[in-house]
Structure formats: C-alpha cells, structure tokens
C-alpha cells in the first residue's frame, strides 16, 4: 500500500473507531450498571429477605437484563410478602407476557386494576391485553376508563379507535384517531388506522392522505403500503400503485394477497 493510500486508510479507520466507540462504551456502561444493581439488590435481599420493595427492584433489573424467569420469581415473592402492591402485579404481568403466558398476564393486570383503580396506565395496559385475547368489548371499556382518567393519553385514543374499527364503527374510529393525532401528530399507527377507516367508508382522498403520511413516518409498514396501493389503483394511478405494492411485497415477501394484486395491476389497461 502506498504511503498516501495508507494514510487515507488509517484516517478512515480512526474515524470509524471514533464514531462507533461512544455507542459501545455507553452499552458497556449500561450493562455494568445493570450487573452492579443486581449484585447490590441480591446482597440487600440476603440481609433482609422479607423486603418486598427490594425484590421489586431486583425483578425490574432482571427484566431489563433479559432474565425473565428471575424477574417472575422476584415479583411473585414481592406479592407474597405484600399482596396489596399494585406495581408488583403490573410488573409480574409484563414478565409473564414476555414469556408468552397471556392468560396469567391478564389475570395479574386485572388484580393491579383492582388495587390501583385511578391509574390510567394500568387500565390502558389491561385493555391492550384484552385486545390480544380478542375480547374487544371489554377492551373498549378499559380504554374508555383509561381516557376518563387521562384524556391526554394519545395511545389510548389511538388504540380505542383501532378497537372501534374491529367493531366496524368507523365513525368512532375516525373520531378517536383524530384525538390521537391532535396529541401526537407523528403517530404512524394512528395515521394507518385513520386511513383504513376512510378506506372502509369509501373516502379515497382522505384514505390516501393518511396512508401516504403513514408510510412517510413508518417505511416498514407493509400493510400501509398494501392498502395505499389499492387506493391508488382504485383512483386509476396504476403505475404508482404497482410501485407501492412492490414495496409492500419487498417488506412482506410471503404475502399472497399482494402478489395477486400485483398480477392484476400488471394486466390492467392504462389510461
């Protein structure tokens, strides 16, 4: 390697090291902080095994470190020591959900709601779990309660709107998504739900407006591209629709619906 080439290479290498080192150092520091916290809380529990607050702290750190079983053990111990602590049930629910145990996660979140009925976030988390169980009516009630306690909960409005959409109450969905976007204008999911509601109502112009904004904000949303392509095709813009559907297929290569749509679009006559 010539001297000049070697100098350029070394300079580039130095820049790469300089740019990447802070991120690595920060991650390393965070990992050390977590491990130190685990040691500290375990030592405290050895000294006083009946301190439920310390077990809660250890459980949260375990959850951060990826030790889900350890977190479940500590949250369960905290509940045995102090059964009226809503936070312990909420955290146990999170850990159980991470393990894929949706049924027991839901059970524990319900207990948290009973113990902390004025906490909007707990009602919201319960509603999310109910949605995952396809218990939409119950979820709607929980979302409403969360919003009654905190009307500024943007995600609550967004997800309530989505629940209304599942009930085919598209006017209700649009109303809630507008509320969500007033509070959080760059929420890509709220734009998607708004667009899909307008598709269902046959309002192509509004559907295209919201879906276009959705894919600007979230370029990985295959469903948004798929729906946007359908709207573009319905408006006669076949070439643009093809490009949009091709993007959807790149993001979701196994989607047979998109493949079928693309086949029809390629065969469609142009104006």
N, C-alpha and C positions, 0 to 999 in steps of 0.2 A: 504494500500500500504506500503510495506517495505521501510525502510529508503533509502536503496540503489536504489530501483526502483524509489522512489520519486525524488531522486537527479538526476537520469538519465532523468526522465520525465521533470523536471524543466530546466535542461540544454538544452534539445532538444527544449523545448518551447521558451527559451531565444534566441536560435539560429534562430528559425523561425521568431520571432519578430524582431531580429536584421537584418535578411536578407530582410524582407519584408517592414520594416519601411521606408528605404530611398525612395523606389518607391512610397509609399503612400504619403510621405512628399513632394516629387517632384510634384506629381499630384495635391496635395492640393495647393502647392505654385503657380503652373501654373494657377489653377482655380482662385486663389485670384488675381493674376496679371491681368487676363482677366477681372475680375469684376471691379478691380480698374481702368483699362484702359477705360472700358465702362462708369464708373462714370465720369472720367476725360474728355472724349470726349463729353459726353452729356452736361456737365457743360459748356464746351467751345462753343458748338453749341447754348446753351441758351443765352450765351453772344453775339455770333455773328452767327446767323442762316444762313448767306449768305457765309460762308467759305466752299467752295467745298472740299478743301483738308482735313479738319477735318471730313466732312461727309464720305469721302472715308476711312479714318482711322477707324471711328466708324463702317462702313459697314464691313470692313475686320475683326474687332474684333467680331462683331456679327456673322459673318460666322464661325469664329473659335469656338465660344461658342455654335453653333448649331441653332442660331436664324436666320434662312434663310429669313423669312419674313421681319425682321428688317433690314437685310443686303440689301435686294432688295429695301426697302424704302429709305435707305441712299444712295445707288448707284444711284438710279433714281433721287434723289434730287441733287446729285453732278452733274449729267448730265444736269439737268435743269439749274443749276447755271453756269456751264461751259461746253457747248456742244462739245467742241473740245478736251476733255481729253480722250485719247485712253484707259488709265488704267481703267477709270470708266466703259467703255463698256465691257472691258475684265472681270472685277470683276462682273459686272451685269450678264454677260453670265454664269459665274461659278455658281452664286447663282440660276439663272433660271434653269440651268441644274440639280442642286441639287433638285429642286422642280419637276423635270421631264418635264419641258417645253422646249423640244429640239428645237422646231421651233423658239421661241423667243431668245433662247440662241444662235442659229446660226445667227440670224438677227443681234444681238448685236456684235458678234465676227467679222462679216463682216465689221461693222462700225469701229471697232477697227483697222482692217487691213487697211482701207482707211486712217485713221488718223495716223497710225504708220507703213507705208509700209516696212520699213527697219528692222523691229523687227522679227527675225526668229521664236521666240517662239509663236508670235501671228499667223503667218502663219501655224505653226505646230498645234496649238490648233484649228484653223479653219478646217484644214484637218481632225483632229480627229472627229469633229462634223459632217463633211460631210460624213465620213465613217459610222457614226451611222445612217445617213439618207440614206445609201446605194447609195450615189452619188459618185461612185468610181472614175470616170474620173476627176471630179472636185477636189476630194481629192488628187489624184495623182499630179495634177498641184500645189496644195497648198504645199504638201510635197516637191516637187521639188524646189519651191520658198524658202521654209524654209532652204533647204540644200544648195541652191545657196548662201544664206546669211550667213549660218553657216555650212560648210561641215563637221564639227566635231560633229554634232548633232546625237549621236548614236541612240536615239529613233526614230529620223526622218528617218534614213536609215532602221531601223527595220520595222517601220510601212509602209513605202513606199514599202518595199519588200512584206509585207503582202497584200498590195493593188494590187501589180502586180500578186500575187498568185490568187487573186479573178478573175483577168482577164485571168488566165491560162498562163501568161507569166512567166514560171517557171525559165527560164534563168535569167530574170530580177530580180525575187525574190531572187535567189541564190546570184546574184551579190550584191544586197543591203544588204542581211543578212551577207555576208562576211565582208562588210564595217562596219556594226553594231558591229560584233564580234571583229573586229580589234580594235574598240574604246572601247568596253565594253565586254570583253571575257566571263563574267559570266552572261550574259543576258539570262535567261532561255527561254524567249519567242522567242528570235532570234534563239536559237538552235531548238526550236519546229518548227518554220516556215521553217528553213533550212531542217530539217528532213522531213517535209511534202512535200516540193518541190522535194526532192530526191525520195520520195515515188511515186509522180506523174510522175517523169521521169524514174521510174523503176530501180533506183540505190539503191539496198537494203543495200549494205555495208555502203554507206555514210549515208543513212537514219537511219540505226541502230546506227551508231556512234553518230550522232547529237541528236537523240531521247534519247539515253542512258544518254548522258550528260544533257539533259533537265530534266529528272526525278531525276538525282543526285542533280540538283540545285533547283528543284521545285517538291517536293514529293506530292503535292496536285493536280497536273495537270492530271486529269483523261483522257483527250483526248490524251495526250502524251503517257500514259501507253497503251491506247487502240490501238493507231497506232503502237507503238513499239511491242506489242503482235502480231499484224497482220504481221509485218515484220519478227519476229522470227518464226512464223508459216510458212510463205512462204519459209523460209530457212530450214524447216524441224525440227526445235527445238521445238517440240510440248509441252513437259513438261514445258520448260521455258516460252513458250507462254501462257500456262494455268495460271501459277503463275502471269504473268504480267497482263493478262486480269482479273484475280480475284482481283488484286489490283485496277484496273480501276473500277470494279464493287463496291468494298468497298467505293471508293470515290464518285461514281455516281450510287447508288443502283437502280435507276429507268431507267437506260439506256438499252433499249430493244435490241439495236444492240450488245452491249457487251454480254448480256445474250445469244443471238442467236449464237454469235461467240464461246462462251464457250461451248455451247451444241455441236457444230460441232467439236470443238477441242477434247472434251472428247470422241467423237465417232471415231475420226481419228485414223488410224492404226499407230503404232510406228514402227520405223525402227529397 
